[in-house]
Amino acid sequence: MNKLGSWFVPYLMGLLIMFEGVALVVLAREIELVDALVLDQMMTLVLGAALIVLGLLLFVPIFPQLQKLSEVFMKRMQVVAALAVLVIALIFLLIAAPAVVEDIGTFGKNWVVLAAAQLFLLGILAFVFLYYQPLANRRLAWLEWLGMFASCLVITEGIVIFGLRGELNVHGEMETGPIFMIVIGVVLVALGIFEMVIFNRRREGESEKVLEIMDWAGLAISIVIGAIGLFGLTITTSMTLDGSVYSYYWLLLAAMTLTIVAPLLNYTQTVVAGRDGWHTDIGLITTIILLIAIPLAAAF
């Protein structure tokens, strides 16, 4: 248990990926991504089998009989599997389109994006926690674990927005093209990556000044994430995306996720940094402000 609070994550993600692969194999059908890609039954079976193998590669090191193999080899095998899952998810996000599944029906682009995004989340959680080395303090280690998980959620939401890119009309609030959604998605991905780097910032030889700058940067980034979420709450209503109408709860869910994750990131990195003085005071104050702003923005 030397990877306090994180040792099980790659194994659990591998198990979930295996289940998804099994579901694809069992329910194999021809799948057409309109104007993008056609997967016949055999290709769907191959994709399901590939997910089963990749999930197994992430999961198998937990078996005692395999511990006799090279630890370095097993670790590299897991890293390659996690990266492969990320690549598969990103490919489907890049070509996301409405899907026609044989004998089942038609699914909107949003469901295809969500399916690819949840696979991406499994892959990035496995990848991140393969490298995560926790703090010795048990309480701080769990807070850091929570912050790392929240950072992965921010990245995944950015991926979802990027995958849904299109002509957007938030009824009565704003109209914009796919470039706006691409920019917001890329910004959220970048902010989430910065947060992960900050949470995993401990390096031998790094100066106290560098760590302090990163701590302040973490506070600023979490505030930006919260600001994006609060903006989303203030304009929450139904919307039309590429001709498809979505109820208000789609935008509400996206905005609420960011507004909840932002103070969580703010608080966890403030406590984990363990600095006395202005850093801690401002961190806790901004956490409270971000929390208070949620109902105010929702009521605006």
C-alpha angles and dihedrals in degrees: 000000000000089000092066112206094354110058093093098048100086090045093049092047089050091052092050092048089051090053090052090050091051090050091053092049094047094045096037111162137152107277123197121193098202112252090349117065143348120210112193120206093270093051090049089052090050091050091050091048090049091054090049091053094045091048090049091051089056093045106040099075088074091071111098095221090061094053088085089072121087110292091212091052092049091050092050090048090055092047092051091049093050091048091049090054090050091051092050091049093047092050091056091045091053093051096034113155138143110297129222111202116196114249091358110066145240125319125196123244090255092064092048090051092048091049092052092043094054089051088050090051091053090050097047093046090052092047096046096047093047086070101031114115111190131220119262092239105087096211094047090046091058091047090050090048089053091049092051090051091050090051090055089052090054091051091048093050089051088052091050092051090047091050092050093051113147145104103326128196116179097196112252093351114067146339123209144154133245093275091070092053092045091052093048091047094049091046092053091048090051093047092049091050091049089052091052091050090050093050090049093041099121111118129159111253097021112138123242088241092059092049091049092051090050091050091054090045089053091056091049093048093050089051090052090050089050092048091054090050093047090050088053091051093052092056098037111145138112117304143192119228118186090336096311118114119224126193120243093258092074092063091037092055093048094048095042091052091057094043091053096042093049098064089040090056091043094052098042096049091045092054095040091051088060096202123155122220131022097357094059094040094051091042093055093042093052090047090056092045092051091051093048091048093060098074091037092055092044091053094045 
